[in-house]
Amino acid sequence: MKEKEYSLKKKTLKNFFWSGSSNLVLQILTLAFGVFLSRILSPTEYGIVGMLTIFTLVATSIQESGFLTALINRKAIDEKDYNSIFWFNISFGTFLYLSLYFLAPTIAVFFDEPRLVSLARYCFTTILFSSFSVAQNAYLLKNQQIKHRAIAAVVGSVISNAAGITLALLGYSYWAFASINVVYQFIVMLLFWYYSPFRPTFTFSLAPIKEMAPFSLNILATNIVSQISNNIFAPLLGKFYNTIDVGNYTQGNKWSTTSQSVISGMLQNITQVLLSEVKESKERHNRIFIKLVDFTCFIAFPCMFILSLCAQDFIVILITEKWIESAAFLQFLTLVSPFLIVSILYTQLILSSGNSAIYRTITISLCLLQIALQLVIYPYGILTMITGYAVLNIIWLLIWQYYVCKITSIPYFLLFNIVGKYSLIMAGTILATHFITLNIDLLYLRFTAKILIAGSMYVGIMYLLKADALKEGLELLKTKKINQKHP
């Protein structure tokens, strides 16, 4: 048992290393390219593309139909399963693209923006590229080929961002920003095909589709409403305000999402597979999950809260004062980000345990409340909308936690105390740092001081509390040495 435990731990640490490293590299690349592109483009140009984001994300969720998650959770998978999912997604993806192609004029009329017709048809090609790689992506995830997925993501990011900047310098305006996602999806699709040995054949069986349909449809419905809920601001701002507001929100949200993705991307890549492997042993499963929650909070809260503290300085230093209005969005969104990251961890457990119906019900309820809340409070201003979004999602974490504890029998207040401990420690840390640095007028000095003071205070508190997560973090940094000693 100890050898099996060590083998799983070694594999988990290795996957954390590759997933975490790739996400870190991706966000550094996004940061570097994003700074350059933001200095070239205006809030209006960002806003035009931002209006279409929700349509692309919802369509991609429909196109995947939840079969990616269903394949990962399936105990035994053969070529017939992969082949059926491949052809289903190709057919459905093509149908969706053609539907949205003809709906583009209606979308443009809704936002009163004629330029959206041709831009929408271009952006929606990502649906086609994504549909060609669902089965290959599932194969890489199921076989824990995290390294290959990491390489594909990094290479895709470099090429797509380079293409976007080149187009921006050539004067292609919002087309340059839109091209980043289109080129990224195309490159990742090619590399997933390169790394995955699965190759489709001209055979099709409905049997695997029927078997996975109940689980997949729950995921499908949930993903649709989740994407609507998470991305409702851009279309609402585009409808009730203007493209400049959408552009500032898109910019602030981009930096928040980029930072959040370092952690959440790492979790999504390996958590569901890991928990599926150990779910036969309830005690072991719960012990691993508690450690995952603790380690996630240990990383997420300081990273996101410190970014919120430095939001205004961060924006001015990187992309100049023309984007200063986006700093308020970044500040609010990063405060709620750690709670969203923990929520992702909770949802991964619920899915890995096969309770997709619970996942669907809770997510749809959150989405409906989110949309209703925004429609009620939008007349009171953009920041009021963001505040409502933040408060609702923090409260909703407690509901996710209730069902996690119900499924696992983990004491509710154990998880509550973990999340509460880190959030209170970081709230106190950034509040103290704010007052300490309040009278520093030099921009770069103030920015650096905030990071160093808040970071030092946090590590010091963790050391005094003898936090297990600090030890786990040091162990993670030693992954390479572990792999060398135990090849």
Secondary structure by P-SEA (a helix, b strand, c coil): caaaaaaaaaaaaaaaaaaaaaaaaaaaaaaaaaaaaaacccaaaaaaaaaaaaaaaaaaaaaacaaaaaaaacccccaaaaaaaaaaaaaaaaaaaaaaaaaaaaaaaaacccccaaaaaaaaaaaaaaaacaaaaaaaaaacaaaaaaaaaaaaaaaaaaaaaaaaaaccccccccaaaaaaaaaaaaaaaaaccccccccccaaaaaaaaaaaaaaaaaaaaaaaaacaaaaaaaacccaaaaaaaaaaaaaaaaaaaaaaaaaaacaaaaaaaccccaaaaaaaaaaaaaaaaaccaaaaaaaaaaaaaaaaaccccccccaaaaaaaaaaaaaaaaaaaaaaaaaaaacaaaaaaaaaaaaaaaaaaaaaacccccaaaaaaaaaaaaaaaaaaaaaaaaaaccccaaaaaaaaaaaaaaaaaaaaaaaaaacccccaaaaaaaaaaaaaaaaaaaaaaaccaaaaaaaaaaaaaaaaaacc
